Amino acid sequence: PPPPERTAIDSLRNSPDWVIKPADKGGAVVVRRVNLYKAEATRQISDTSSYLPLDHDPIDEHKATISSTITNFINSDSLHPRASNLIVFQPSTARFYLLPKIHKPD
């Protein structure tokens, strides 16, 4: 049989009630109740000084702007032709995620 620690970790990992994430620093791992994790995510994403809702996905507009800007710089010899590798042909939307903060005891 697996050691009790392995059984406990597997139980947490397979439970819908817990979230396991890397901490913001120090290589630590944080185990948190899913309702608290979701509440913190909602708190952060509701901060309109950092996040605003969009009425559409701007990824195609951004792709076109970035692509044409890089191409124009290359054509004007402001960028080396190898800079064309900066153009992303299949961009993806960024993902929102949390890195739980941990505080060292005083």
N, CA and C atoms as an extended XYZ file, in Angstrom:
318
Properties=species:S:1:pos:R:3:atomname:S:1:resname:S:1:resid:I:1 pbc="F F F"
N         0.839       -1.211        0.000 N   PRO     1
C         0.000        0.000        0.000 CA  PRO     1
C         0.871        1.258        0.000 C   PRO     1
N         0.352        2.354       -0.594 N   PRO     2
C         1.133        3.601       -0.611 CA  PRO     2
C         1.249        4.182        0.799 C   PRO     2
N         2.302        4.962        1.024 N   PRO     3
C         2.445        5.601        2.338 CA  PRO     3
C         1.273        6.558        2.599 C   PRO     3
N         0.960        6.819        3.858 N   PRO     4
C        -0.183        7.680        4.192 CA  PRO     4
C        -0.083        9.078        3.568 C   PRO     4
N         1.139        9.608        3.444 N   GLU     5
C         1.302       10.935        2.846 CA  GLU     5
C         0.834       10.933        1.390 C   GLU     5
N         1.203        9.875        0.655 N   ARG     6
C         0.804        9.771       -0.750 CA  ARG     6
C        -0.709        9.643       -0.856 C   ARG     6
N        -1.313        8.864        0.020 N   THR     7
C        -2.767        8.701        0.025 CA  THR     7
C        -3.444       10.047        0.294 C   THR     7
N        -2.909       10.813        1.241 N   ALA     8
C        -3.486       12.122        1.562 CA  ALA     8
C        -3.367       13.085        0.382 C   ALA     8
N        -2.207       13.118       -0.251 N   ILE     9
C        -2.001       14.004       -1.408 CA  ILE     9
C        -2.940       13.621       -2.544 C   ILE     9
N        -3.046       12.337       -2.838 N   ASP    10
C        -3.941       11.881       -3.907 CA  ASP    10
C        -5.385       12.228       -3.585 C   ASP    10
N        -5.765       12.097       -2.317 N   SER    11
C        -7.125       12.422       -1.905 CA  SER    11
C        -7.412       13.909       -2.132 C   SER    11
N        -6.471       14.772       -1.761 N   LEU    12
C        -6.646       16.212       -1.983 CA  LEU    12
C        -6.689       16.538       -3.467 C   LEU    12
N        -5.781       15.951       -4.227 N   ARG    13
C        -5.693       16.224       -5.662 CA  ARG    13
C        -6.980       15.823       -6.394 C   ARG    13
N        -7.615       14.764       -5.959 N   ASN    14
C        -8.808       14.257       -6.629 CA  ASN    14
C       -10.105       14.835       -6.071 C   ASN    14
N       -10.009       15.649       -5.036 N   SER    15
C       -11.198       16.220       -4.415 CA  SER    15
C       -11.616       17.506       -5.121 C   SER    15
N       -12.904       17.679       -5.396 N   PRO    16
C       -13.365       18.932       -5.997 CA  PRO    16
C       -13.420       20.077       -4.981 C   PRO    16
N       -13.160       19.788       -3.716 N   ASP    17
C       -13.267       20.796       -2.662 CA  ASP    17
C       -11.970       21.566       -2.425 C   ASP    17
N       -10.872       21.135       -3.042 N   TRP    18
C        -9.567       21.727       -2.785 CA  TRP    18
C        -8.876       22.137       -4.078 C   TRP    18
N        -8.080       23.208       -4.004 N   VAL    19
C        -7.251       23.671       -5.113 CA  VAL    19
C        -5.802       23.590       -4.640 C   VAL    19
N        -4.940       23.037       -5.461 N   ILE    20
C        -3.521       22.939       -5.139 CA  ILE    20
C        -2.763       23.750       -6.185 C   ILE    20
N        -2.029       24.766       -5.718 N   LYS    21
C        -1.315       25.670       -6.618 CA  LYS    21
C         0.074       25.957       -6.065 C   LYS    21
N         1.008       26.310       -6.969 N   PRO    22
C         2.310       26.777       -6.485 CA  PRO    22
C         2.133       28.151       -5.839 C   PRO    22
N         2.916       28.435       -4.819 N   ALA    23
C         2.862       29.742       -4.173 CA  ALA    23
C         3.579       30.770       -5.030 C   ALA    23
N         3.439       32.027       -4.652 N   ASP    24
C         4.045       33.106       -5.424 CA  ASP    24
C         5.565       33.132       -5.325 C   ASP    24
N         6.123       32.472       -4.320 N   LYS    25
C         7.585       32.464       -4.193 CA  LYS    25
C         8.016       31.304       -3.298 C   LYS    25
N         9.270       30.981       -3.394 N   GLY    26
C         9.849       30.012       -2.480 CA  GLY    26
C         9.610       28.557       -2.824 C   GLY    26
N         8.960       28.277       -3.938 N   GLY    27
C         8.740       26.886       -4.331 CA  GLY    27
C         7.746       26.144       -3.459 C   GLY    27
N         7.002       26.866       -2.636 N   ALA    28
C         6.021       26.224       -1.761 CA  ALA    28
C         4.769       25.845       -2.544 C   ALA    28
N         3.985       24.984       -1.964 N   VAL    29
C         2.712       24.568       -2.536 CA  VAL    29
C         1.622       24.982       -1.557 C   VAL    29
N         0.528       25.538       -2.094 N   VAL    30
C        -0.584       25.985       -1.265 CA  VAL    30
C        -1.791       25.108       -1.545 C   VAL    30
N        -2.421       24.630       -0.480 N   VAL    31
C        -3.659       23.863       -0.582 CA  VAL    31
C        -4.746       24.743        0.018 C   VAL    31
N        -5.783       25.018       -0.779 N   ARG    32
C        -6.813       25.960       -0.340 CA  ARG    32
C        -8.190       25.441       -0.721 C   ARG    32
N        -9.161       25.716        0.122 N   ARG    33
C       -10.539       25.338       -0.206 CA  ARG    33
C       -10.961       26.053       -1.491 C   ARG    33
N       -11.665       25.357       -2.360 N   VAL    34
C       -12.019       25.903       -3.667 CA  VAL    34
C       -12.899       27.144       -3.526 C   VAL    34
N       -13.789       27.191       -2.526 N   ASN    35
C       -14.649       28.368       -2.370 CA  ASN    35
C       -13.826       29.615       -2.012 C   ASN    35
N       -12.764       29.446       -1.222 N   LEU    36
C       -11.901       30.579       -0.890 CA  LEU    36
C       -11.066       31.009       -2.092 C   LEU    36
N       -10.615       30.041       -2.877 N   TYR    37
C        -9.848       30.339       -4.093 CA  TYR    37
C       -10.716       31.125       -5.081 C   TYR    37
N       -11.960       30.674       -5.270 N   LYS    38
C       -12.872       31.367       -6.194 CA  LYS    38
C       -13.229       32.753       -5.682 C   LYS    38
N       -13.400       32.896       -4.362 N   ALA    39
C       -13.707       34.211       -3.795 CA  ALA    39
C       -12.553       35.183       -4.041 C   ALA    39
N       -11.324       34.710       -3.891 N   GLU    40
C       -10.159       35.566       -4.137 CA  GLU    40
C       -10.053       35.911       -5.621 C   GLU    40
N       -10.334       34.969       -6.485 N   ALA    41
C       -10.308       35.241       -7.926 CA  ALA    41
C       -11.359       36.294       -8.283 C   ALA    41
N       -12.547       36.160       -7.734 N   THR    42
C       -13.617       37.124       -7.989 CA  THR    42
C       -13.227       38.505       -7.464 C   THR    42
N       -12.631       38.547       -6.280 N   ARG    43
C       -12.193       39.826       -5.711 CA  ARG    43
C       -11.187       40.508       -6.634 C   ARG    43
N       -10.209       39.752       -7.108 N   GLN    44
C        -9.179       40.346       -7.953 CA  GLN    44
C        -9.727       40.785       -9.300 C   GLN    44
N       -10.527       39.951       -9.925 N   ILE    45
C       -11.014       40.279      -11.274 CA  ILE    45
C       -12.083       41.372      -11.236 C   ILE    45
N       -12.649       41.620      -10.068 N   SER    46
C       -13.635       42.695       -9.910 CA  SER    46
C       -12.974       44.052       -9.701 C   SER    46
N       -11.665       44.075       -9.552 N   ASP    47
C       -10.922       45.314       -9.361 CA  ASP    47
C       -10.814       46.041      -10.701 C   ASP    47
N       -11.681       47.022      -10.913 N   THR    48
C       -11.733       47.688      -12.217 CA  THR    48
C       -10.548       48.617      -12.463 C   THR    48
N        -9.678       48.810      -11.456 N   SER    49
C        -8.461       49.568      -11.742 CA  SER    49
C        -7.431       48.679      -12.439 C   SER    49
N        -7.646       47.353      -12.403 N   SER    50
C        -6.737       46.418      -13.059 CA  SER    50
C        -7.381       45.688      -14.235 C   SER    50
N        -8.667       45.416      -14.147 N   TYR    51
C        -9.376       44.635      -15.168 CA  TYR    51
C       -10.662       45.330      -15.578 C   TYR    51
N       -10.942       45.295      -16.869 N   LEU    52
C       -12.201       45.821      -17.388 CA  LEU    52
C       -12.840       44.761      -18.274 C   LEU    52
N       -14.163       44.636      -18.199 N   PRO    53
C       -14.825       43.669      -19.094 CA  PRO    53
C       -14.756       44.153      -20.544 C   PRO    53
N       -14.622       43.223      -21.457 N   LEU    54
C       -14.593       43.540      -22.882 CA  LEU    54
C       -15.876       43.047      -23.525 C   LEU    54
N       -16.344       43.776      -24.542 N   ASP    55
C       -17.554       43.329      -25.229 CA  ASP    55
C       -17.244       42.398      -26.391 C   ASP    55
N       -15.949       42.193      -26.667 N   HIS    56
C       -15.545       41.254      -27.713 CA  HIS    56
C       -14.092       40.833      -27.469 C   HIS    56
N       -13.663       39.815      -28.146 N   ASP    57
C       -12.287       39.333      -28.038 CA  ASP    57
C       -11.425       40.135      -29.021 C   ASP    57
N       -10.490       40.939      -28.527 N   PRO    58
C        -9.696       41.801      -29.410 CA  PRO    58
C        -8.482       41.112      -30.029 C   PRO    58
N        -8.363       39.820      -29.890 N   ILE    59
C        -7.130       39.137      -30.295 CA  ILE    59
C        -6.824       39.314      -31.786 C   ILE    59
N        -7.846       39.270      -32.642 N   ASP    60
C        -7.586       39.429      -34.085 CA  ASP    60
C        -7.106       40.841      -34.414 C   ASP    60
N        -7.676       41.837      -33.737 N   GLU    61
C        -7.239       43.219      -33.955 CA  GLU    61
C        -5.796       43.394      -33.492 C   GLU    61
N        -5.470       42.852      -32.336 N   HIS    62
C        -4.107       42.961      -31.818 CA  HIS    62
C        -3.117       42.245      -32.733 C   HIS    62
N        -3.517       41.074      -33.219 N   LYS    63
C        -2.652       40.313      -34.119 CA  LYS    63
C        -2.344       41.134      -35.375 C   LYS    63
N        -3.370       41.743      -35.949 N   ALA    64
C        -3.178       42.530      -37.168 CA  ALA    64
C        -2.281       43.741      -36.913 C   ALA    64
N        -2.500       44.420      -35.810 N   THR    65
C        -1.698       45.605      -35.471 CA  THR    65
C        -0.235       45.230      -35.259 C   THR    65
N        -0.009       44.185      -34.484 N   ILE    66
C         1.368       43.769      -34.195 CA  ILE    66
C         2.062       43.281      -35.461 C   ILE    66
N         1.367       42.492      -36.248 N   SER    67
C         1.938       41.963      -37.484 CA  SER    67
C         2.311       43.089      -38.449 C   SER    67
N         1.394       44.033      -38.641 N   SER    68
C         1.693       45.121      -39.584 CA  SER    68
C         2.799       46.034      -39.053 C   SER    68
N         2.847       46.257      -37.748 N   THR    69
C         3.897       47.092      -37.169 CA  THR    69
C         5.274       46.454      -37.367 C   THR    69
N         5.373       45.168      -37.073 N   ILE    70
C         6.652       44.470      -37.254 CA  ILE    70
C         7.051       44.463      -38.725 C   ILE    70
N         6.101       44.182      -39.593 N   THR    71
C         6.377       44.160      -41.036 CA  THR    71
C         6.844       45.533      -41.518 C   THR    71
N         6.180       46.601      -41.051 N   ASN    72
C         6.583       47.957      -41.447 CA  ASN    72
C         7.995       48.288      -40.968 C   ASN    72
N         8.338       47.886      -39.756 N   PHE    73
C         9.690       48.128      -39.250 CA  PHE    73
C        10.729       47.345      -40.052 C   PHE    73
N        10.392       46.138      -40.427 N   ILE    74
C        11.314       45.340      -41.249 CA  ILE    74
C        11.491       45.990      -42.620 C   ILE    74
N        10.373       46.398      -43.233 N   ASN    75
C        10.435       47.010      -44.569 CA  ASN    75
C        11.179       48.344      -44.575 C   ASN    75
N        11.184       49.031      -43.437 N   SER    76
C        11.898       50.320      -43.364 CA  SER    76
C        13.321       50.150      -42.830 C   SER    76
N        13.767       48.900      -42.723 N   ASP    77
C        15.104       48.574      -42.212 CA  ASP    77
C        15.331       49.007      -40.761 C   ASP    77
N        14.245       49.203      -40.019 N   SER    78
C        14.369       49.519      -38.595 CA  SER    78
C        14.500       48.249      -37.761 C   SER    78
N        14.098       47.137      -38.351 N   LEU    79
C        14.253       45.830      -37.709 CA  LEU    79
C        14.884       44.876      -38.707 C   LEU    79
N        15.682       43.973      -38.187 N   HIS    80
C        16.280       42.925      -39.019 CA  HIS    80
C        15.170       42.001      -39.513 C   HIS    80
N        15.304       41.472      -40.732 N   PRO    81
C        14.272       40.565      -41.259 CA  PRO    81
C        13.963       39.371      -40.346 C   PRO    81
N        14.947       38.971      -39.537 N   ARG    82
C        14.683       37.856      -38.617 CA  ARG    82
C        13.630       38.209      -37.575 C   ARG    82
N        13.343       39.482      -37.408 N   ALA    83
C        12.318       39.902      -36.445 CA  ALA    83
C        10.934       39.418      -36.855 C   ALA    83
N        10.816       38.936      -38.087 N   SER    84
C         9.510       38.396      -38.507 CA  SER    84
C         9.104       37.209      -37.645 C   SER    84
N        10.068       36.601      -36.949 N   ASN    85
C         9.707       35.483      -36.066 CA  ASN    85
C         8.935       35.972      -34.837 C   ASN    85
N         8.829       37.284      -34.661 N   LEU    86
C         8.026       37.834      -33.570 CA  LEU    86
C         6.537       37.820      -33.886 C   LEU    86
N         6.196       37.613      -35.139 N   ILE    87
C         4.788       37.576      -35.541 CA  ILE    87
C         4.214       36.215      -35.181 C   ILE    87
N         3.156       36.248      -34.408 N   VAL    88
C         2.489       35.020      -33.972 CA  VAL    88
C         1.275       34.806      -34.884 C   VAL    88
N         1.242       33.662      -35.548 N   PHE    89
C         0.166       33.414      -36.508 CA  PHE    89
C        -1.084       32.825      -35.876 C   PHE    89
N        -0.930       32.172      -34.745 N   GLN    90
C        -2.089       31.627      -34.037 CA  GLN    90
C        -2.024       32.044      -32.567 C   GLN    90
N        -2.301       33.331      -32.295 N   PRO    91
C        -2.218       33.796      -30.916 CA  PRO    91
C        -3.339       33.196      -30.071 C   PRO    91
N        -3.119       33.190      -28.774 N   SER    92
C        -4.156       32.683      -27.874 CA  SER    92
C        -4.418       33.724      -26.791 C   SER    92
N        -5.600       33.669      -26.272 N   THR    93
C        -6.002       34.591      -25.223 CA  THR    93
C        -5.271       34.251      -23.931 C   THR    93
N        -4.859       35.272      -23.216 N   ALA    94
C        -4.202       35.061      -21.930 CA  ALA    94
C        -5.164       34.390      -20.959 C   ALA    94
N        -4.599       33.667      -20.005 N   ARG    95
C        -5.410       32.991      -18.998 CA  ARG    95
C        -5.234       33.678      -17.657 C   ARG    95
N        -6.321       33.831      -16.956 N   PHE    96
C        -6.295       34.398      -15.612 CA  PHE    96
C        -6.044       33.276      -14.619 C   PHE    96
N        -5.088       33.467      -13.724 N   TYR    97
C        -4.836       32.470      -12.689 CA  TYR    97
C        -4.262       33.178      -11.472 C   TYR    97
N        -4.281       32.515      -10.358 N   LEU    98
C        -3.781       33.078       -9.112 CA  LEU    98
C        -2.546       32.328       -8.653 C   LEU    98
N        -1.594       33.055       -8.111 N   LEU    99
C        -0.484       32.455       -7.382 CA  LEU    99
C        -0.675       32.885       -5.934 C   LEU    99
N        -1.153       31.995       -5.084 N   PRO   100
C        -1.424       32.389       -3.705 CA  PRO   100
C        -0.173       32.937       -3.025 C   PRO   100
N        -0.358       34.009       -2.279 N   LYS   101
C         0.755       34.625       -1.544 CA  LYS   101
C         0.948       33.890       -0.234 C   LYS   101
N         2.204       33.692        0.097 N   ILE   102
C         2.523       33.122        1.405 CA  ILE   102
C         3.394       34.111        2.147 C   ILE   102
N         3.287       34.099        3.444 N   HIS   103
C         4.067       35.013        4.268 CA  HIS   103
C         4.884       34.200        5.240 C   HIS   103
N         6.159       34.525        5.293 N   LYS   104
C         7.029       33.827        6.240 CA  LYS   104
C         6.729       34.321        7.647 C   LYS   104
N         6.754       33.422        8.610 N   PRO   105
C         6.518       33.872        9.990 CA  PRO   105
C         7.636       34.814       10.443 C   PRO   105
N         7.277       35.769       11.289 N   ASP   106
C         8.273       36.736       11.795 CA  ASP   106
C         9.261       36.095       12.727 C   ASP   106
